[in-house]
Amino acid sequence: MDTVTINGVARPLGEAKTIAELFEALRVSAVKKAVEKNGEIIPATAWTTTLLNPGDTLEIIQFVGGG
């Protein structure tokens, strides 16, 4: 089974081929998120075209506002 590591946890890649498809498969909202793939920050405008490969490492960060 092909996996990617998300925030330190191995997860099955499944049918997801892009970052956007991965968010959809995980049923995670992409709002206020930042994604780093293999040490490179990926702008949200590129999530639909950035391909995922088995063994990739992703860090997904949620922005939180406050004062």
DAUR-V863066 format. One record per pair of residues at least 12 apart in sequence whose C-alpha atoms are under 8 Angstrom apart, sorted by the first residue. I is the first residue (numbers start at 1). J is the second residue. D is the distance in Angstrom with one decimal. If there is no record, write none. Layout:
# DAUR-V863066
i:I j:J d:D
i:I j:J d:D
This chain:
# DAUR-V863066
i:1 j:13 d:8.0
i:2 j:14 d:7.2
i:2 j:54 d:5.2
i:2 j:55 d:7.5
i:3 j:54 d:5.3
i:3 j:55 d:6.0
i:3 j:56 d:7.9
i:4 j:53 d:7.5
i:4 j:54 d:5.7
i:4 j:55 d:5.0
i:4 j:56 d:5.0
i:4 j:57 d:5.9
i:4 j:58 d:7.4
i:5 j:55 d:6.9
i:5 j:56 d:6.3
i:5 j:57 d:4.7
i:5 j:58 d:6.0
i:6 j:57 d:6.1
i:6 j:58 d:4.8
i:6 j:59 d:5.7
i:6 j:60 d:7.1
i:7 j:57 d:7.9
i:7 j:58 d:6.3
i:7 j:59 d:4.9
i:7 j:60 d:6.5
i:8 j:57 d:8.0
i:8 j:59 d:7.9
i:13 j:54 d:7.1
i:16 j:52 d:7.6
i:17 j:51 d:5.6
i:17 j:52 d:5.4
i:17 j:53 d:7.7
i:18 j:47 d:6.5
i:18 j:48 d:5.9
i:18 j:49 d:6.3
i:18 j:50 d:5.4
i:18 j:51 d:4.5
i:18 j:52 d:5.3
i:19 j:47 d:5.0
i:19 j:48 d:6.4
i:19 j:49 d:7.8
i:19 j:50 d:6.2
i:19 j:51 d:6.9
i:19 j:52 d:6.7
i:20 j:47 d:5.1
i:20 j:48 d:5.1
i:21 j:48 d:7.4
i:32 j:62 d:5.8
i:32 j:63 d:5.3
i:32 j:64 d:7.9
i:33 j:60 d:6.6
i:33 j:61 d:5.5
i:33 j:62 d:4.6
i:33 j:63 d:6.0
i:34 j:60 d:5.7
i:34 j:61 d:5.1
i:34 j:62 d:6.6
i:34 j:63 d:7.6
i:35 j:58 d:6.8
i:35 j:59 d:5.7
i:35 j:60 d:4.7
i:35 j:61 d:6.5
i:36 j:58 d:5.5
i:36 j:59 d:5.1
i:36 j:60 d:6.6
i:37 j:56 d:6.9
i:37 j:57 d:5.8
i:37 j:58 d:4.6
i:37 j:59 d:6.7
i:38 j:56 d:6.2
i:38 j:57 d:5.1
i:38 j:58 d:6.3
i:39 j:57 d:7.9
